[in-house]
Amino acid sequence: METTRHFTATAYVVNDGATALHEHDRLGIRVPPGGHIDRDELPHEAAVREVYEETGLEAELVADRAGIEGPNGRSLPRPAHLLLYDINVDEAGRVGHQHVDHLYFARVPSRDIDPVGTDEVDADGWKWYTPADLRASDLDADVIDLGCEAIEAVSEAE
């Protein structure tokens, strides 16, 4: 079996010490905004676009740049993490589909979620989590850890 890989971008959005997560219809877990990177996009652009489509909020990434500039190249905002997710795994354990996820942290100006994309989760499908809420939840461990890390990173950047 050949493994197909798609590049994705995700952003944990933070406002006033909390991060927003929604229930993913197909996966049945709570996740931050994110999705596939379009052919004409860079990863950080996709993260900002996905936040806007899914929440209606204008995201400002909290990301470092290496500061390298040259005649034919420049630094891009670094994701906080680069993660590999197995999406399709058959009964024999073979992976058919993976996502290479560029995960960013971002601040947003408010908690007023109003999705603008098509087929997005309604505003009432989102919930804001403080670090205490995350730690007291039954969310996946990586979501808890990354949510807490995002809140801390955005707080430190302010």
C-alpha positions as CSV (number, residue, x, y, z in Angstrom):
1,M,0.0,0.0,0.0
2,E,1.3,3.4,-0.9
3,T,0.9,6.2,1.7
4,T,-0.6,9.4,0.5
5,R,0.5,12.5,2.4
6,H,-1.3,15.9,2.4
7,F,0.0,19.1,3.9
8,T,-2.2,20.7,6.5
9,A,-2.2,23.8,8.7
10,T,-3.7,24.2,12.2
11,A,-3.9,27.1,14.6
12,Y,-4.7,27.1,18.2
13,V,-6.4,30.5,18.6
14,V,-6.1,32.3,22.0
15,N,-8.1,35.1,23.5
16,D,-8.0,36.3,27.1
17,G,-6.3,33.2,28.4
18,A,-8.4,30.6,26.6
19,T,-8.3,28.6,23.4
20,A,-11.3,27.6,21.1
21,L,-12.0,24.0,20.1
22,H,-14.9,22.5,18.2
23,E,-16.2,19.0,17.7
24,H,-14.9,17.4,14.5
25,D,-17.8,15.7,12.8
26,R,-15.9,12.8,11.3
27,L,-13.3,12.3,14.0
28,G,-15.6,12.8,17.0
29,I,-13.0,14.7,18.9
30,R,-12.5,18.4,19.8
31,V,-9.9,20.2,17.7
32,P,-8.7,23.7,16.8
33,P,-9.3,25.3,13.4
34,G,-7.3,23.8,10.6
35,G,-7.3,22.1,7.2
36,H,-5.6,21.3,4.0
37,I,-3.1,23.8,2.5
38,D,-4.2,24.9,-1.0
39,R,-1.8,24.6,-3.9
40,D,-1.2,28.3,-4.0
41,E,-0.8,28.8,-0.3
42,L,2.1,28.8,2.2
43,P,1.4,27.0,5.5
44,H,1.1,30.1,7.6
45,E,-1.4,31.6,5.1
46,A,-3.5,28.5,5.2
47,A,-3.6,28.6,9.0
48,V,-4.8,32.2,9.0
49,R,-7.4,31.4,6.3
50,E,-8.7,28.3,8.1
51,V,-9.1,30.3,11.3
52,Y,-11.1,32.9,9.4
53,E,-13.3,30.4,7.5
54,E,-14.1,28.3,10.6
55,T,-14.4,31.1,13.2
56,G,-14.8,34.4,11.4
57,L,-11.9,35.8,13.5
58,E,-8.8,37.5,12.2
59,A,-5.8,35.6,13.5
60,E,-2.4,37.0,14.2
61,L,0.2,34.2,14.3
62,V,2.6,34.1,17.2
63,A,5.6,32.7,15.3
64,D,9.3,33.3,15.0
65,R,11.1,33.8,11.8
66,A,14.7,32.8,11.3
67,G,15.6,36.2,9.9
68,I,17.3,34.8,6.8
69,E,16.9,36.9,3.7
70,G,18.6,36.3,0.4
71,P,18.2,37.3,-3.2
72,N,16.0,34.3,-3.9
73,G,14.8,33.2,-0.5
74,R,13.3,34.4,2.8
75,S,12.2,33.0,6.1
76,L,8.7,32.0,6.8
77,P,6.9,32.1,10.1
78,R,7.9,28.9,11.9
79,P,5.2,26.6,13.1
80,A,5.2,25.8,16.8
81,H,5.2,22.2,15.9
82,L,5.3,20.0,12.8
83,L,3.3,16.9,13.4
84,L,2.5,13.7,11.4
85,Y,-1.0,12.3,11.8
86,D,-2.1,8.9,10.5
87,I,-5.5,9.3,8.9
88,N,-6.2,6.0,7.3
89,V,-4.8,2.8,8.8
90,D,-6.0,-0.6,7.7
91,E,-6.6,-3.7,9.8
92,A,-3.0,-4.8,9.1
93,G,-1.6,-1.5,10.5
94,R,-0.6,-0.1,7.1
95,V,-1.0,3.6,6.8
96,G,-2.8,4.8,3.6
97,H,-3.1,8.5,4.3
98,Q,-1.2,10.9,6.5
99,H,-1.4,14.6,7.3
100,V,1.9,16.6,7.7
101,D,0.5,19.3,10.0
102,H,2.1,22.8,10.4
103,L,0.7,23.8,13.8
104,Y,0.7,27.4,14.8
105,F,-0.4,29.5,17.8
106,A,-2.4,32.7,17.2
107,R,-4.1,35.5,19.0
108,V,-7.6,36.6,18.0
109,P,-9.3,39.9,18.9
110,S,-12.4,38.4,20.5
111,R,-14.3,35.3,21.4
112,D,-17.2,36.1,19.0
113,I,-17.2,33.1,16.7
114,D,-19.2,33.6,13.5
115,P,-18.0,31.1,10.7
116,V,-17.8,32.5,7.2
117,G,-16.8,29.4,5.3
118,T,-19.2,26.9,3.8
119,D,-20.0,23.7,5.7
120,E,-18.4,25.0,8.9
121,V,-19.4,24.1,12.5
122,D,-21.9,26.6,13.9
123,A,-20.8,29.1,16.5
124,D,-22.5,27.1,19.3
125,G,-20.3,24.1,18.4
126,W,-17.3,25.9,19.7
127,K,-16.1,26.1,23.3
128,W,-13.4,28.2,24.9
129,Y,-11.0,26.4,27.3
130,T,-8.7,27.9,29.9
131,P,-5.7,25.8,31.0
132,A,-7.7,24.6,34.0
133,D,-10.6,23.7,31.8
134,L,-8.3,21.7,29.5
135,R,-6.6,19.9,32.3
136,A,-10.0,19.0,33.9
137,S,-11.4,17.7,30.5
138,D,-11.4,14.3,28.9
139,L,-9.9,15.7,25.7
140,D,-7.1,13.9,24.0
141,A,-3.8,14.4,25.8
142,D,-2.1,16.2,22.8
143,V,-5.0,18.7,22.5
144,I,-4.7,19.5,26.2
145,D,-0.9,19.9,26.1
146,L,-0.9,21.9,22.9
147,G,-3.8,24.1,24.0
148,C,-2.0,24.9,27.3
149,E,1.2,25.6,25.4
150,A,-0.6,27.9,22.9
151,I,-2.2,29.9,25.8
152,E,1.2,30.3,27.5
153,A,3.0,31.3,24.2
154,V,0.4,33.9,23.3
155,S,0.5,35.3,26.9
156,E,4.3,35.5,26.8
157,A,4.2,37.3,23.4
158,E,1.9,40.1,24.7
